[in-house]
Amino acid sequence: MVRAVLLALVVMLPLLAAAQNANFQTEYQLHLAKTNAPITVDGILDEQAWSGAEVARDFWQKFPNDNIKAVRKTEVRAMYDDNYIYFGAVAYDTNQYIIQTLKRDYGWFDSDAFTVLIDPVNQRTNGFVFSVNAFNVQSEDVVSASTFSPLNFSWDNKWISATKRYQDHWIVEIAIPFKSIRYSADKTIWGINFLRTDTKNYAFSAWTHVPTNFPFYDLGYTGALIWDKLPPKAGSNISFIPYVSTSVTEDRENNETTQGKFSAGFDGKVALSSALNLDLTVNPDFSQVEVDQQVTNLTRYNIFFPERRTFFLENDDLFSSYGINPIRPFYSRTIGLDPNGNKIPIIGGVRLTGNLDKKTRIGIMNMQTLEKGDFAAQNYTAISINERVLSRSLIKAYFLNRQGFLNESQKTQQPLDAFGRNAGVEFQFTDKAGKWNGWGGYHLSFKPGISNNNQYFDVGGSYQTKRFSSMLDMGNVNTHYYTDMGYIERIENYDAKLDTSFRVGFKQIFNETEFRIYPEGGRLNQHRLGLETYIVFNPDGSFNERSNSLVYNMYFRNNSYLDMTVNNNEVDLKFNTSFTDAEPLPPGHYNYTLGRIHYFSDTRKKVYFSTGVTYGGFYNGRLLQYNGSVTFRAQPWGNFSVSVENDEIRFPSPYGSTSLFLVAPRIEINFSNSLFWTTFLQYNTQQNNFNINSRLQWRFKPMSDIYLVYTDNYFTDPLLKNKNRALVFKMNYWLNL
């Protein structure tokens, strides 16, 4: 059945491309001319070249309504020289601003800001975002064609900006080096759009008429940036980023004495062409990366933690966008981290990513790790090819290989650890307007001695308009489908009585349907009513689990919102499952209903908060969960917050009861746009861990940093007995060769 639906999608969905919205690039055009006069990026726009540049104006309001012109005026100009493309914007405003933080890569959506979106290849599949708020805090990222995660704020590169604030407007001036982006030097039309964030009035406006139900960075709604001639070639572009790191560590949990360590390595970036980049890393060090944010886990499976290491994040969509959550053939945290998040030393790696031509995008990566404890040395290879078809659609294929360097004992005791390989192909359809999406994929895994039940296939589609959206996805994961470089949430099932895990494949169906109402006037911006259904079957087709959720959201004009959910769950539990220290829950049939209400206050205020309560059945017992957070913002230099969650779980005898408590205070102080101090505490009784992580960062030159990081871990029971601690100093320096 699934294969038949996949075939139908491949045949029928392209026909929908014939009925599309008008091409925005004929309606919205900004002509770009070259300047030979020097430009000083100071936020003043006093050079003569600016006065002769064409102006983009008459922005459309995008939110809360998309049917009127923007209330606050914005004017944008653009030009270029041999090294940079320049943008200058005048944002008419009051002299009062909302700025959430001075920290880089934050504050795009919740601060007064101006944003540029460019699609240099103009194929509506990939682009770049550059954003500056009124206090010149920069954010940038790569926009991908991924249906589910097109933006993650992971990409960093060199560019220049400056702002000036006046009584009735503010000005931003931006210079983007041609060396910092990947583009086609033989195209005279780029995709372009601009976004104005007016946080005080909780309003967003865009140059082109982007519907409310689509994100601003949807590449199907870009206008045209028209060059007067072919863009300059970027020329030689080689970056060398060496680092040095020293640390002092103490591990009392494993009875290890205090140790000092010195480390050095480097990253390198080589532009093989204006659209193709080679990244190198030798002995990479990620000690400056903030620790994972802990959560209380009330599921039967491991939690999916996001990747935070920059090397793996840039252009990560080429590798990580295959499959659908929570089934991902590639998950970069399998490289250099064990299942518990502990570091595995990485010798080095190489990665080639970018566009071969206007339709073909590739990614090739190879990483080598060292042996550590019971973990053998590993080599990881990932290859991905994306081919653009139709207007915004993709055919994607990949190959993954994990090769273990096992000793003779490991080969005998752990034969499946010798290697793990995956290959697959996917089709991803998106029409020009972005209303229709379809996807389908077929995946295989290869392990020693396994030749059957090793497939995963998935098919789905979605449709969205301003008032209605619906998505349906169906997938089948066979029992012997392994993802040594990936993540599958529910294929490993732990039996608490037998203290062992059983591998069982599954079939799943997920549907999400949502209706939206936009009232005129009053205190509300939007009502949302949604129904979510998730059904899981065993490999033989018998019932495993079902979840139905009725969701209602109220979005207020003051930026606050209310979230209410009723969730009914039915589970045919196959394995003994433990949530307490008492007798595990036995296999059997469970049916229970939970209700949740959650309120989020106006984040524009100096003090804002959220609070929520969940109550109802939980298997054969009861669950009472309450959580909340409060943040105080000392604009723009400080944010002070604390979040709390408490879970009371009560089962009938002999299955016991438990109370789980998690509290996480956070202090963020920004001394300037280049000096930041963040301290993050986490007290988690479920993990029996109290963590302190404090990080001082000084960006002394563009893309060059000094870090001082202190981390400390304690048991919560026995109370605050030290596990381990470390103090790390790290310095990296970006050199253009």
C-alpha positions in Angstrom: 0.0 0.0 0.0 2.8 2.4 1.0 4.6 1.8 -2.3 1.4 2.4 -4.2 0.9 5.7 -2.5 4.5 6.7 -3.2 4.1 5.9 -6.9 0.9 8.0 -6.9 2.7 11.0 -5.4 5.5 10.8 -7.9 3.0 10.7 -10.8 0.3 13.1 -9.6 2.0 15.8 -7.5 4.0 17.4 -10.4 0.7 18.0 -12.2 -0.2 20.4 -9.4 2.7 22.6 -10.3 0.7 23.8 -13.4 -1.6 25.8 -11.1 0.6 28.2 -9.2 0.6 31.8 -8.0 2.1 34.4 -10.3 5.9 34.6 -10.3 6.8 37.1 -7.7 10.0 38.0 -9.5 8.1 39.8 -12.3 6.2 41.9 -9.7 9.0 42.6 -7.2 12.3 43.7 -8.8 15.3 45.6 -7.3 18.0 46.6 -9.8 21.6 46.5 -8.6 24.4 48.7 -9.9 28.1 48.7 -9.3 29.9 51.5 -7.4 33.5 52.4 -7.8 33.6 54.8 -4.9 34.6 53.4 -1.5 31.8 52.6 1.0 32.3 53.0 4.7 29.9 50.8 6.7 28.9 53.1 9.5 25.1 53.2 9.4 24.9 56.7 7.9 24.4 56.1 4.2 26.0 59.4 3.3 28.0 58.2 0.3 26.8 59.6 -3.1 26.3 56.1 -4.5 23.5 55.4 -2.0 21.5 58.4 -3.3 21.5 56.9 -6.8 20.6 53.4 -5.8 17.1 52.0 -6.6 14.8 51.8 -3.6 12.6 48.9 -2.5 9.6 50.2 -0.5 5.9 49.7 0.1 6.3 46.7 2.3 3.4 44.3 2.9 2.3 43.5 6.4 2.9 39.8 7.0 1.7 39.4 10.5 -0.8 39.7 12.2 -2.6 40.3 8.9 -1.3 39.9 5.3 -3.9 41.9 3.4 -2.7 45.4 4.1 0.4 47.5 3.5 2.8 47.8 6.4 2.0 50.6 8.8 5.7 51.6 9.5 7.7 52.5 6.3 10.9 50.7 5.3 13.2 51.7 2.5 16.0 49.4 1.2 18.8 50.1 -1.3 21.5 47.8 -2.7 24.7 48.1 -4.6 28.0 46.2 -5.0 31.7 46.6 -5.7 34.4 44.1 -6.5 34.4 42.6 -3.0 31.0 43.2 -1.3 27.3 43.4 -1.9 25.8 46.2 0.2 22.4 46.8 1.6 21.2 50.0 3.3 17.8 50.2 5.0 16.0 53.0 6.7 13.4 51.8 9.2 11.0 54.5 10.2 10.2 54.1 13.9 10.0 55.7 17.3 13.1 56.2 19.4 12.0 53.3 21.7 13.2 49.8 20.9 12.8 46.3 22.2 16.1 44.4 22.2 16.1 41.0 23.9 19.9 40.5 24.0 23.2 41.8 22.6 24.3 38.2 22.0 25.0 37.2 18.4 22.6 34.8 16.6 19.7 35.8 19.0 16.9 38.3 18.8 15.8 38.1 15.1 12.1 37.4 15.8 11.8 39.0 19.2 13.7 42.3 18.8 13.3 45.3 16.4 15.3 44.1 13.5 15.9 44.2 9.7 16.6 41.0 7.7 17.9 40.2 4.2 17.1 36.9 2.5 19.0 36.0 -0.6 18.9 33.1 -2.9 22.0 33.5 -5.0 21.4 30.4 -7.2 17.7 31.5 -7.6 16.4 27.9 -7.7 14.1 28.3 -4.6 15.9 25.5 -2.7 18.6 27.1 -0.7 19.5 30.6 0.5 21.1 32.8 3.2 19.6 35.0 5.9 21.4 38.1 7.4 19.7 39.9 10.2 20.6 43.0 12.3 18.7 44.4 15.1 18.6 48.1 16.1 21.6 47.7 18.4 23.7 46.0 15.6 23.4 42.4 16.9 24.0 40.1 14.0 22.3 36.8 13.1 22.9 34.7 10.0 22.0 31.3 8.7 21.5 29.0 5.7 18.0 28.4 4.5 17.5 24.8 3.2 14.8 23.1 1.2 14.0 20.8 4.1 10.2 20.5 4.6 10.5 20.2 8.4 13.6 22.1 9.5 14.7 24.8 7.0 16.4 27.0 9.5 18.5 26.4 12.6 20.7 29.5 13.2 23.9 27.3 13.0 25.9 29.0 10.2 28.5 31.6 11.1 30.6 33.6 8.7 32.3 37.0 8.3 30.2 40.1 7.3 30.0 43.7 8.4 27.1 45.8 9.7 26.5 49.1 11.5 23.4 50.8 12.8 22.4 54.4 13.8 19.3 55.3 15.8 17.5 58.6 15.4 14.3 60.2 16.8 11.9 58.9 14.1 13.9 56.1 12.4 17.0 53.9 12.5 19.4 52.9 9.8 21.2 49.7 9.1 24.1 49.3 6.7 25.3 45.8 5.7 28.3 44.6 3.6 28.4 40.9 2.7 31.7 39.7 1.3 31.3 37.6 -1.9 33.7 35.2 -0.2 31.2 34.5 2.6 28.4 33.1 0.4 28.1 30.5 -2.3 26.6 31.8 -5.5 26.6 31.3 -9.3 28.8 33.8 -10.9 27.1 33.3 -14.3 23.6 34.4 -13.1 22.3 38.0 -13.2 19.1 37.4 -11.2 19.1 36.4 -7.5 16.1 35.7 -5.3 15.7 38.5 -2.7 13.4 39.5 0.1 13.5 41.8 3.2 11.8 41.5 6.5 11.1 44.2 9.1 10.4 43.1 12.7 8.4 45.7 14.6 8.4 44.0 18.0 6.7 46.9 19.9 3.6 46.5 17.8 4.0 42.7 17.4 4.0 43.1 13.7 6.1 41.7 10.8 6.3 43.2 7.3 8.0 41.9 4.1 8.9 43.5 0.8 7.0 40.8 -1.2 3.5 39.7 -0.3 4.2 36.6 1.8 1.0 34.9 3.2 0.7 34.7 7.0 0.8 30.9 7.0 4.2 30.8 5.3 7.5 31.8 7.0 9.2 34.9 5.7 12.2 32.8 4.5 10.0 30.7 2.2 12.0 30.9 -1.0 8.9 30.6 -3.2 8.1 34.2 -2.3 11.3 36.0 -3.2 11.5 39.0 -5.5 14.3 39.5 -8.1 17.6 41.2 -7.4 18.7 42.1 -10.9 22.4 42.7 -11.6 23.6 45.2 -14.2 26.1 42.6 -15.3 27.5 39.3 -14.1 28.5 39.3 -10.4 32.2 39.5 -9.6 33.9 36.2 -9.0 34.8 35.6 -5.4 38.4 34.8 -6.2 40.7 32.9 -3.8 38.9 32.1 -0.6 40.9 30.1 2.0 40.3 30.5 5.7 42.5 28.9 8.4 41.1 28.8 12.0 43.6 27.4 14.5 42.8 27.0 18.1 44.6 26.2 21.4 42.9 24.9 24.5 44.0 24.1 28.0 41.9 22.4 30.7 42.1 21.2 34.3 39.7 18.3 35.1 38.8 16.3 38.2 36.7 13.1 38.1 35.8 11.9 41.5 33.1 9.6 40.3 35.7 7.4 38.5 38.4 8.1 41.2 40.6 9.9 38.7 43.1 12.5 40.0 43.2 16.1 38.9 44.7 16.3 35.4 45.9 19.1 33.1 45.6 18.9 29.4 46.8 21.0 26.4 45.2 20.6 23.0 45.6 22.3 19.6 44.0 21.9 16.2 42.5 23.8 13.4 39.6 24.1 11.0 40.0 25.1 7.4 37.7 26.4 4.7 38.6 26.3 1.0 36.2 27.7 -1.6 36.7 25.4 -4.6 34.3 27.6 -6.5 31.8 30.4 -5.8 29.3 27.7 -5.0 31.4 24.8 -3.6 33.2 24.7 -0.3 35.7 22.3 1.3 35.9 22.1 5.2 38.7 20.5 7.1 39.1 19.9 10.8 42.1 18.4 12.7 41.7 17.4 16.3 38.5 19.5 16.8 37.7 20.7 20.2 34.1 21.5 21.3 34.7 22.3 24.9 33.1 25.8 24.4 29.8 24.3 23.3 27.0 24.8 25.9 25.8 21.6 27.7 22.5 19.9 26.7 19.4 21.3 28.2 18.1 18.5 30.4 14.4 17.5 30.3 12.2 15.1 32.3 11.7 12.0 30.2 8.3 10.3 30.7 8.5 8.2 27.6 9.7 4.7 27.1 12.5 5.8 24.7 15.6 7.9 24.6 15.4 11.6 24.0 16.5 13.2 20.8 19.0 16.0 21.7 19.8 18.7 19.1 23.3 19.0 17.7 25.3 22.0 19.0 28.7 21.5 17.5 29.3 24.1 14.7 31.3 21.8 12.4 28.4 19.4 12.0 25.7 22.1 11.7 26.9 24.1 8.7 25.0 22.7 5.6 23.7 19.9 7.8 20.5 19.6 5.8 22.4 17.8 3.1 22.8 14.9 5.5 20.2 15.2 8.3 17.1 15.9 6.3 16.5 12.3 5.3 13.6 10.5 6.9 11.1 12.2 9.2 11.1 12.7 13.0 11.7 10.5 14.9 13.3 8.3 12.2 16.6 9.8 10.9 19.2 7.7 9.0 21.8 10.4 9.8 22.2 12.0 13.3 25.5 13.7 13.7 25.6 13.2 17.5 26.6 9.6 16.8 30.0 11.0 15.7 32.3 11.9 18.5 29.8 11.3 21.3 28.7 8.1 23.0 25.0 7.4 23.7 25.2 9.3 27.0 26.7 12.4 25.4 30.3 11.8 26.6 33.0 12.9 24.2 34.9 10.5 22.0 38.1 12.0 20.6 38.0 12.9 16.9 41.2 12.8 15.0 39.9 14.9 12.1 37.5 15.1 9.2 36.8 16.6 5.8 33.6 17.8 4.2 32.8 19.0 0.7 29.4 20.8 0.3 27.8 23.0 -2.2 26.4 23.3 -5.7 28.0 21.5 -8.6 25.7 23.4 -11.0 22.4 25.2 -10.9 20.5 21.9 -10.2 22.9 19.6 -8.3 24.0 20.0 -4.7 26.3 17.6 -3.0 27.7 16.7 0.4 30.6 14.4 1.2 31.9 14.0 4.7 34.5 11.7 6.4 35.4 11.7 10.1 37.8 9.5 12.1 37.6 9.0 15.8 39.9 7.4 18.3 39.4 4.4 20.6 38.1 5.3 24.1 37.3 2.7 26.8 35.0 0.1 25.3 34.5 2.2 22.2 36.6 1.1 19.3 38.1 3.6 16.8 35.6 4.4 14.1 35.5 5.9 10.6 32.3 7.7 9.4 31.5 8.5 5.8 28.4 10.3 4.5 27.6 11.1 0.8 24.5 13.0 -0.3 23.3 14.3 -3.6 20.3 16.6 -4.2 19.0 17.1 -7.7 16.5 19.9 -8.3 13.5 18.9 -10.5 10.4 20.9 -11.5 10.3 24.3 -9.8 11.1 23.6 -6.1 11.3 19.8 -5.9 14.2 17.5 -5.1 15.4 14.0 -5.8 17.8 13.0 -3.0 20.1 10.1 -2.5 22.6 9.2 0.2 25.1 6.6 1.4 26.4 6.2 4.9 29.2 4.0 6.2 30.4 3.4 9.8 33.5 1.2 9.9 34.6 0.0 13.3 38.3 -1.0 14.0 37.5 -3.8 16.4 40.0 -6.0 18.2 39.6 -9.8 18.1 37.6 -10.0 21.3 35.2 -7.3 20.1 34.8 -9.0 16.8 33.7 -12.2 18.6 31.5 -10.6 21.3 30.0 -7.7 19.2 29.9 -8.9 15.5 27.3 -6.3 14.5 29.7 -3.5 15.6 32.1 -4.3 12.7 30.2 -1.9 10.4 26.9 -0.3 9.6 25.9 1.0 6.3 22.8 2.8 5.0 21.6 3.9 1.6 18.4 5.5 0.4 16.6 7.7 -2.1 13.9 10.3 -1.5 11.6 12.5 -3.6 10.5 15.8 -2.1 7.9 17.8 -3.9 7.0 21.4 -3.3 4.9 23.5 -5.6 5.8 27.1 -6.4 3.4 28.6 -3.9 4.5 26.1 -1.2 0.9 25.0 -0.6 1.4 21.4 -1.7 4.2 19.2 -0.3 4.8 15.6 -0.9 7.6 13.2 0.1 8.5 9.6 -0.2 11.6 7.5 0.4 13.1 4.0 0.4 16.0 3.2 2.7 18.2 0.1 3.3 20.7 -0.8 6.0 23.5 -3.3 5.8 25.0 -5.2 8.8 27.2 -8.3 9.1 25.1 -11.4 8.5 21.8 -9.6 8.0 20.1 -9.6 4.6 16.3 -9.4 5.3 13.9 -7.1 7.1 16.4 -4.3 6.7 14.3 -1.7 5.0 12.6 1.6 6.0 10.2 3.3 3.7 8.1 6.4 4.2 5.5 8.4 2.3 3.5 11.5 3.1 2.0 14.8 1.9 0.7 18.1 3.2 -1.5 20.9 2.1 -1.7 24.3 3.7 -3.6 27.6 3.2 -4.1 30.6 5.4 -7.0 29.0 7.3 -6.4 25.2 6.8 -3.5 22.8 6.8 -3.2 19.0 6.9 -0.4 16.5 6.9 -0.4 12.7 6.6 2.7 10.5 6.9 3.0 6.7 6.8 6.2 4.8 7.5 7.4 1.2 8.0 10.6 0.4 9.9 11.6 -3.3 9.7 13.2 -5.0 12.7 16.6 -5.3 11.1 16.8 -1.8 9.9 19.9 -0.3 11.7 21.1 3.3 11.8 24.6 3.3 13.3 24.9 6.9 12.1 21.3 7.8 12.8 18.4 7.8 15.3 15.2 5.8 15.6 13.1 6.6 18.6 11.2 3.4 19.4 12.9 0.4 17.7 14.9 -0.5 20.9 12.5 -1.6 23.7 13.9 -2.0 27.2 12.4 -4.7 29.5 12.9 -3.5 33.2 12.5 -7.0 34.7 14.9 -8.8 32.3 17.3 -5.8 32.2 17.7 -6.2 28.5 16.5 -4.5 25.3 14.5 -6.1 22.5 14.6 -4.8 18.9 11.2 -4.7 17.3 10.3 -2.9 14.1 7.1 -1.0 13.7 4.7 0.7 11.2 3.4 4.2 11.9 0.7 6.6 10.7 0.7 10.3 11.7 -1.9 12.9 10.8 -2.1 16.5 11.8 -5.0 18.8 10.7 -5.4 22.4 11.8 -8.0 25.1 11.3 -7.2 28.8 11.9 -9.6 31.7 12.5 -8.5 35.3 12.2 -10.9 37.6 14.1 -11.2 41.2 13.2 -10.6 43.6 16.0 -10.7 42.7 19.7 -7.9 41.2 21.7 -7.3 38.1 19.7 -5.1 37.6 16.6 -5.8 34.0 15.9 -7.6 30.8 17.0 -6.1 27.5 16.1 -8.0 24.2 16.4 -6.0 21.0 15.6 -6.4 17.3 15.7 -3.3 15.0 15.9 -3.4 11.2 15.5 -0.5 8.9 15.9 -0.9 5.1 15.4 1.7 2.4 15.7 1.5 -1.2 14.6 3.7 -4.2 15.2 5.6 -5.8 12.3 2.8 -8.3 11.8 0.2 -5.5 11.6 -1.3 -6.0 15.0 -2.0 -2.9 17.2 0.7 -1.4 19.3 -0.1 2.2 20.3 -2.4 5.1 19.5 -2.5 8.7 20.6 -5.2 11.2 19.7 -4.8 14.9 20.7 -7.3 17.7 20.4 -5.4 21.0 20.5 -6.7 24.6 20.9 -4.6 27.7 20.8 -5.5 31.3 21.4 -3.0 33.9 20.2 -3.6 37.4 21.7 -2.6 40.7 20.1 -0.3 41.5 23.0 2.0 38.5 22.0 0.7 36.2 24.7 -1.0 32.9 23.9 -2.9 30.0 25.6 -2.4 26.4 24.7 -4.9 23.7 25.7 -4.7 20.0 24.8 -6.7 16.9 25.6 -4.8 13.7 24.8 -6.1 10.1 24.8 -3.6 7.3 24.7 -4.1 3.5 24.1 -1.1 1.3 24.5 -0.7 -2.5 24.1 2.5 -2.6 26.3 4.8 -5.6 25.3 7.6 -5.2 27.8 7.9 -4.5 31.6 8.3 -0.8 31.9 9.5 1.1 35.0 8.8 4.7 36.0 9.5 4.3 39.7 11.9 2.3 41.9 9.1 -0.2 42.7 7.7 -3.1 40.6 7.7 -2.3 36.9 4.4 -2.0 35.0 3.6 -5.4 33.5 2.7 -6.0 29.8 -0.9 -5.4 29.1 -3.5 -3.0 27.6 -3.6 0.5 28.9 -6.0 3.4 28.0 -5.7 6.8 29.7 -6.5 10.5 29.1 -4.5 13.6 29.9 -5.4 17.2 29.8 -2.9 20.2 29.6 -3.2 23.9 29.8 -0.3 26.2 29.3 -0.1 30.0 29.2 2.8 32.2 27.8 2.8 35.9 28.6 4.0 38.8 26.5 7.7 38.4 25.9 8.1 42.1 25.0 7.7 42.9 28.7 10.7 43.3 31.0 9.2 40.4 33.1 7.5 37.6 31.3 6.5 34.1 32.3 4.9 30.8 31.3 3.0 28.4 33.4 1.3 25.1 32.7 -0.5 22.1 34.4 -1.0 18.6 33.0 -3.3 16.2 34.8 -4.9 12.9 34.1 -4.3 9.2 33.6 -0.8 7.7 33.1 -1.0 4.0 32.1 -2.8 2.5 35.2 -2.0 5.4 37.5 -2.2 9.2 37.6 0.1 12.1 36.6 0.2 15.6 37.9 2.7 17.8 36.2 3.2 21.5 36.7 5.9 23.7 35.1 6.7 27.3 34.7 9.3 29.8 33.9 9.9 33.5 34.6 12.4 35.8 32.9 13.6 39.3 33.8 15.1 41.3 30.9 17.4 44.2 31.8 17.4 45.6 28.2 19.7 45.1 26.4 22.5 43.8 28.6 20.9 41.1 30.8 18.5 38.2 30.9 17.8 36.3 34.1 15.5 33.3 34.1 14.5 30.2 36.0 12.4 27.3 34.8 10.8 24.6 37.0 9.1 21.3 36.4 7.7 18.9 38.9 6.1 15.5 38.0 4.0 13.5 40.6 3.4 10.0 39.3 1.2 7.7 41.3 0.6 4.0 40.5 -1.5 1.5 42.4 0.4 -1.0 44.6 2.9 -2.6 43.9 4.0 -0.3 41.1 5.0 2.6 43.4 5.1 6.4 43.1 7.7 9.0 42.4 8.3 12.7 42.3 10.6 14.1 39.6 11.9 17.7 40.0 13.8 19.8 37.5 14.9 23.4 38.1 17.1 25.4 35.7 18.2 28.9 36.5 20.0 30.8 33.8 22.0 34.1 33.9 23.0 35.9 30.7 25.0 39.2 30.9 26.1 41.0 27.7 28.8 43.5 28.5 28.9 44.5 24.8 28.2 43.2 21.4 31.4 41.1 21.7 31.7 40.1 25.4 29.1 37.6 26.9 28.8 35.7 30.1 26.3 32.9 30.5 25.8 30.7 33.5 23.4 27.8 33.3 22.4 25.6 36.3 20.3 22.4 36.2 19.1 20.4 39.1 17.5 17.1 37.9 16.4 14.4 40.3 15.5 12.0 37.5 19.1 12.1 36.3 20.5 12.4 39.8 22.6 15.3 38.6 23.1 19.0 39.5 25.1 20.7 36.7 26.8 24.1 36.7 28.0 25.4 33.3 29.4 28.9 33.1 30.9 30.4 29.9 32.6 33.7 29.2 33.0 34.5 25.5 35.0 37.4 24.0 34.8 37.9 20.3 37.9 40.0 20.0 37.9 40.0 16.2 35.2 38.9 13.6 34.8 35.1 14.0 37.7 34.9 16.5 36.9 34.1 20.1 38.3 33.5 23.5 36.3 31.2 25.8 36.7 30.5 29.5 34.3 27.6 30.6 33.7 26.2 34.0 31.5 23.0 34.4 30.7 21.1 37.6 28.5 18.1 38.2 27.1 16.8 41.5 24.8 14.0 42.7 21.4 15.2 43.9 21.2 12.0 46.1 23.5 11.9 48.1 22.9 15.7 48.2 25.5 17.6 46.2 28.3 15.1 46.3 30.7 16.1 43.6 31.0 13.9 40.5 33.4 15.8 38.3 34.5 19.4 37.3 36.5 21.1 34.7 38.0 24.5 33.9 38.7 25.1 30.2 40.4 28.0 28.3 40.1 28.1 24.5 41.2 30.5 21.8 40.5 30.4 18.1 41.5 32.9 15.4 40.1 33.2 11.9 42.7 33.9 9.2 41.9 34.7 5.6 44.7 33.4 3.4 
